[in-house]
């Protein structure tokens, strides 16, 4: 009779170990997804700044590539092991969407300046508004990520 309990205890230990391994795997995936998004956001932010101060056309291509990467990284899926998982995923997509709008508004402004368009001032104001929305959305993402990671 005691021998049967050893088998049951062994089975319970194996199931517990498998559960812990699964937990750590999901948690590691979640952290890598968040870190990947943060890194791509930094690359986008630097590329956009470079484009804003540059007069060359190659900056648009670099900013576009950084935006594409940001959008791809924003499509991450988190397990429910992270607090605010749904909010983080939604906020990352919002940041990427606003980043796309910001890049388009900056391109429109640059075209207007090059063609000496009278509407350049309005485009500059619109770009500033979108930029501030993107930065606010990113700050919200960072706050959610800090709470979700127990910081």
C-alpha positions in Angstrom: 0.0 0.0 0.0 2.9 2.4 0.8 4.4 1.6 -2.6 1.3 3.1 -4.3 1.7 6.4 -2.5 5.3 6.7 -3.8 4.1 6.4 -7.3 1.4 9.0 -6.7 3.9 11.3 -5.0 6.2 10.9 -8.0 3.5 11.7 -10.4 2.5 14.8 -8.4 6.1 16.0 -8.4 6.4 15.5 -12.2 3.2 17.5 -12.8 4.3 20.2 -10.4 7.7 20.5 -12.1 6.1 20.6 -15.6 3.8 23.4 -14.4 6.7 25.4 -13.0 8.6 25.0 -16.3 5.6 26.1 -18.3 5.1 29.1 -15.9 8.8 30.2 -16.4 8.6 29.7 -20.1 5.5 31.9 -20.4 7.0 34.5 -18.2 10.2 34.6 -20.2 8.3 34.9 -23.4 6.3 37.8 -21.9 9.4 39.6 -20.8 11.1 39.2 -24.1 8.1 40.5 -25.9 8.0 43.6 -23.7 11.7 44.2 -24.1 11.5 43.8 -27.8 8.8 46.4 -28.1 10.7 48.8 -25.9 13.8 48.4 -28.0 12.0 48.9 -31.3 10.3 52.0 -29.8 13.7 53.5 -29.0 14.9 52.8 -32.5 11.8 54.4 -34.0 12.1 57.4 -31.7 15.8 57.9 -32.7 15.0 57.4 -36.4 12.2 60.0 -36.2 14.4 62.5 -34.5 17.1 62.0 -37.1 14.5 62.5 -39.8 13.2 65.7 -38.2 16.6 67.3 -38.2 17.8 65.9 -41.5 17.3 67.3 -44.9 18.0 64.0 -46.8 15.5 61.6 -48.2 17.2 58.4 -46.8 15.9 59.4 -43.3 12.3 58.6 -44.5 13.3 55.1 -45.4 15.1 54.5 -42.1 12.1 55.9 -40.2 9.7 53.8 -42.2 11.8 50.7 -41.5 11.8 51.5 -37.8 8.1 52.0 -37.9 7.5 48.7 -39.6 9.6 47.0 -36.9 7.7 48.8 -34.2 4.3 47.7 -35.6 5.6 44.1 -35.8 6.8 44.2 -32.2 3.5 45.8 -31.1 1.6 42.8 -32.2 2.9 40.7 -29.3 0.7 38.4 -27.2 1.1 38.2 -23.5 0.0 35.4 -21.2 -2.2 36.3 -18.3 0.7 35.9 -15.9 1.5 39.6 -16.4 -0.7 42.1 -14.7 -2.5 44.4 -17.2 -1.8 42.0 -20.1 -4.8 43.1 -22.2 -4.0 46.8 -21.4 -0.4 46.4 -22.4 -1.2 44.7 -25.7 -3.8 47.4 -26.5 -1.5 50.2 -25.5 1.4 48.9 -27.6 -0.9 48.8 -30.6 -2.0 52.3 -29.9 1.6 53.5 -29.7 2.4 51.9 -33.0 -0.7 53.4 -34.7 0.1 56.9 -33.4 3.7 56.4 -34.5 2.5 55.8 -38.0 0.3 58.9 -37.9 3.3 60.9 -36.6 5.6 59.7 -39.4 3.0 60.5 -42.0 2.4 64.0 -40.6 6.2 64.7 -40.5 6.5 63.6 -44.1 3.6 65.9 -45.1 5.2 68.8 -43.2 8.6 68.2 -44.9 6.9 68.1 -48.3 5.1 71.3 -47.6 8.3 73.0 -46.5 10.2 71.9 -49.6 7.4 73.1 -51.9 7.1 76.3 -49.8 3.4 75.5 -49.2 1.5 78.1 -47.1 -0.1 75.3 -45.0 3.2 74.2 -43.5 2.5 75.9 -40.2 -0.8 74.0 -39.7 1.0 70.8 -40.6 3.7 71.5 -38.1 1.1 72.1 -35.4 -0.7 68.8 -36.4 2.5 66.9 -36.2 3.2 68.3 -32.8 -0.2 67.2 -31.6 0.3 63.6 -32.9 3.8 63.5 -31.4 2.5 64.4 -28.0 -0.3 61.8 -28.2 2.3 59.2 -29.1 4.6 60.2 -26.2 1.6 60.1 -23.8 0.5 56.7 -25.0 4.1 55.4 -24.6 4.2 56.9 -21.1 1.0 55.0 -20.3 2.5 51.8 -21.7 5.6 52.2 -19.5 3.4 52.8 -16.5 1.3 49.7 -17.2 4.5 47.7 -17.9 6.0 48.8 -14.6 2.9 47.7 -12.7 2.6 44.5 -14.7 6.2 43.5 -13.9 5.7 44.2 -10.2 7.9 47.4 -10.2 
